[in-house]
Structure formats: C-alpha cells, structure tokens
Amino acid sequence: QYKFRDLTIEELKNVSKTYPNFTFSMNTYTFKDGSQKDLLNFSGTVPVKYGNSYNIPICLWILDSHPFAPPICFLKPTANMSIAVGKHVDARGRIYLPYLQNWSHPKSTLIGLIKEMIAKFEEELPLYSLSSSDAAKQSELLSYIARITEGETDMKSRNKTGGRNEGCFNKITVVGAGDLGIACVLAVAAKDVADKVVLLDLSEGAAKGGAMDLEMFAVPNVEISKDFSASADSKVVVLTVNSLGNAQTYLDVIQSNVDLFRGIIPAVSHYSQNAVLLVASHPVEVMTFVSWKLSSFPKSRVIGVGANLDSERFQYMLTNLLKAEVLAKDAWIVGEQGEDKVPSWTSCTVVANQTEAMAARNSREKVANRAMEVLKGKGQRSWSVGLSVADLADSIVKDKRKIHSVSTLAKGCCNINSEVFLSLPCILGTSGVVEMVKLEEDPLVQEKLQSSAGSIHDLQQQLKL
C-alpha cells in the first residue's frame, strides 16, 4: 500500500511520457535484513552519449513512502555487458548518486533523477561490452547481480562461489591497476609468493599504463582481468584502489573511497570467501574498517598494511645504523600511518633496580628518537609499499607465523572501546591475524593510541556505509 498513491502515480505518468520504452510491474523486494515488500518497479534504457550513443539498461524500485524517499536504483546489464565499477556504480550494479543522497520532495523527482543519472553516466560510462569468451566467464556474476536486483539478499547468494580456479593452489589477487597495484603485482611475483597473481584492472576500456606493460611483456604467472570472477579462490586479496574524484574536503575524499569499496568488497568476498583481505588504500585504518564491515569477514581476516613498512625500516635503522640490535628485535611502530605513528616495544629487559631501569629506558628513548628522525625523511613510494605488501602476503600464504605491525581491530587493547583499526604487532598466518602480541605498558604510547582511536572513530561516524 503506497502512502502517497496519487503523487506516485503522477510521477510514473511523467516518466512514461518522457521515456516510453520503460515497462512497469509490481514485484517482491527483499531487503538486506530479510524483510520483504511488494514494490512498484520500472525497467528500460536511458540514452547516453559517450563518444558514441549508448542505451544503458536500468531498473528503479519505488519505495512505498515515495516521493518522500528516493528509489533504489540498479543497472540491468545483458549477458554481453560488464559493469565498470566506479564512483557511482558498485559491482552489483547498485547506483549511487548525489541526487539520491540529497533527495527531498518536492524538489527531487524521478525525471530529475534520470537526468542526473544520464549526466553522470556520460562522465563515466557504467558498462562496457565483453567478448564472447569474457561474457561466458561473466555469467555467474550476472546471475548473482540479477538475484540481488530482484531483491534477494547478499547472504543467500554468497554461498555459491565459482570454482574455475580450483587447480591454483596459492593465488593472490591485487585490485587496482594504478602505480601501487602494479608495484604489488611485481613485488609478489618477484618474491615468488604465489602460484598465480591476478591483477583486477577496474579502469575503463582496455588495459592502460602499467597494466598494458604487464600484458605486453607477459610477466609469468600474472593474469590481467576486468572480471571479478578471475579472483575466485584467492588466498589473499590486496586492495590498492583510491578514488580520483573531485572531492573538496578530506571527508569527501574518504567518502568517495567508501563508495568505491562498496562496489568492490562484496564482489571479491563473494568469489573468495576464505581469503584474507589486505588493505593498502588510504586512509588505511578507515578503509580497513570499511572492508571489514562490507565483507562480513571475521576481524582476523581483514587487515591493513598499517605500519609494517615503518616498523621494518625502524628495526633496520636500529640494527644497522645505530648498532642497537638488542633493541631492534622488540621494536615496533604502532598506531596510525603518518605523523601520529609512535615507537613501542613488545618486551622489556629485566634490570636489578629502579635506577638501572630508568637509565635503560632513557637510553632506549634516545636511540628510538634518533631512528624516528631518520624515518621522517623516508617517504612511502609505490614500490616500497609494494615490497611491504609482498612481505605480508608471504607471511600469510606460507603460514610463517611472523610478527608484523599491521592495522587490526584495536577494540579491547589499551582501553580502546570503539571499533577502530590501528597498527599493532600481530602474528600472521594463513587465517590472517593469529594472535596480537602484547605491547609493553607505556602511558605515553597508550595515550597516543587512544587519541588516534578517538579521532578515527569520529571520522568513521561521519561516513555513509
């Protein structure tokens, strides 16, 4: 029963008049919480000019509180089309637009929504054509998308996973073909971490830049694909994508990344339900939290690259530059990436009395301060982060049980009560975080971690997941 039936019918008449190809029907829509409603929906194509002219198939579900609530919008790709995940479209074909977020009756209308949809699609085409072989590979994901757009819940679909890569024992997928993604692929291949590395190139059209070079020079055991099903049965999925939108504020930039992840995480977690998600996108603490929420994976299997690179550099400097090898084995950089990172220790040498303990602590702090000064001059280039990612992937895939400082759920540590991810020393294995290593009690370190947790939590509260 539509609460504002006359207003809804009037709007649908206007849509039918402007876009006569649309067909209308009443079907049952199942929401993510399992609740169901019989809702009006209409399907058809909208004309888009992107060099050539295209007809983009869409489906809009009209909520029973229309026009005071925005419709739920999806692409409806045919078998020879694939979704180009972007700022306004996720891997399931769900459409996200500023017009929908800012929906307000009577200013907002279905005609206005469709016009904005066309304008945004002309900036970033949401679909591309597949070859016949790629179309066959795409069939399972299209079926998955169809079930969701018809109202079936994510959890019902996630139990069915493609098995086209069962023969590949150790497989790693890198999502994103920018400089960082290419660096990760090359580093993982160079360290011989996996039997196969898949690069998911989500950019428009054919492979560009570094992805094209990988394709040209045929790097062994590396596959480049735009098809999410190519990632099936990965042991590790590395997330390197960052939105390149025109966001004005820091919050807008992060929200743009969240919107991008909303299209990626459900698809990769659908195809690799036992994978460890390794997040290298920025800001790593927030995007690791977002990946955890969107994937519904256990916290142990969603980690960020965090301060692994800084910790390795810190330990190297202590050992090789400052000749403090005894200190280096228990030294870690923890907390946030960037200026708020802080040195810490996982054990403390037992000394005879309080005076000696104070002297040992002062000596350690002086050495640590010198190392931190040197560390400030070391940037995080794509190739260096790629090597760090390969190091982490190696520990996970080969179950090395090595300690790394990675972004992990920090709730319960250092009196942190919120769901935030911070870099802490963790033992890594095939299931991700096997165990968190306890830090030495240091009031200054705890204060710094609590401060970081507070600011990150405040930022997360402002995001729309």
Buried (B, 14 or more C-beta within 10 A) or exposed (E): EBEBEEBBEEBBEEBBEEBEEBEEEEEEBBEEEEEEBEBBBBBBBBEBEBEEEBEBBBBBBBBBEBBBEBBBBBBBBEEBBBBBBBBBBBBBBBBBBEBBEEBEBEEBBBBEBBBBBBEBBBEBBBBBEBEEEBBEBBEBBBEBBBBBBBBBBBEEBBEEBBEBBEEBEBBBBBBBBBBBBBBBBBBBBEEEBBBBBBBBBBBBEEBEEBBBEBBEEEBEBBBBBBBBBBBBBBBBBBBBBBBEBEBEEEEEBBBBBBBBBBBBBBBBBBBBBEBBBBBBBBBBBBBBBBBBBBBBBEBBBBBBBBBBBBBBBBBEBBBEEBEBEEBBEBBBBBBBBBEBBBBBBBEBEEEEEEEEBEEBBEEBEEBBEBBBEEBEEEEBEBBBBBBBBBBBBBBBBBEBEBBBBBBBBBBEBBEBEBBBBBBBBBBBBBEBBBEBBEBEEBEEBBEBBBBBBEBBBEBBEEBEE
